[in-house]
Amino acid sequence: MNRRRTTRYSIAMAVIICGLWLTGCMQISSYQKSVYDDAGKIAAVGDSYSFAQRTGGFSADKFLVKFKGFSGKQTVWKLSAKDSCTITLAYKAVISSGLFKTCLVGPERQVTVIAEGAVSDQLTVDLQKGDHEIVIAGRDASGEIEMTIAENDQVTVVPVESN
């Protein structure tokens, strides 16, 4: 009799834990999907993102990633401009589905869209003196992106480590 009660209790606990886990994952996913259209969430300190699949990586001057099912916001680089200046990005994004954009977050946490959707171009980005971030944002996006930032003596570039 006691053994049956223990088994039922164990099963009930497993069902409750699985339910809570699934509910938590769905809430995170809905938040990540809402980031794309919300400049305040893009400007927020800290990242929240998920990829169904992701390969590639980045360094101080290059970002190359192939991905599926990307939603949320990921910071790629932190930039520190000694003075107002312009940086150049060799940029190529091939997006096969979903929404995708690359943004600059400025010193006052203002958001400027650098590129949206599929773009292949040399992009110039004006920086004010101070700290900036280059971020990617997406909603159910799949594709690949390659960015190379040209060296500039006025700007220190630091890649942001990710999982």
Secondary structure as UniProt FT lines:
FT   HELIX           2..35
FT   TURN            36..37
FT   HELIX           39..43
FT   STRAND          48..50
FT   STRAND          53..58
FT   STRAND          62..81
FT   STRAND          85..105
FT   TURN            107..108
FT   STRAND          111..116
FT   STRAND          119..127
FT   STRAND          130..149
FT   TURN            153..154
FT   STRAND          155..159
//
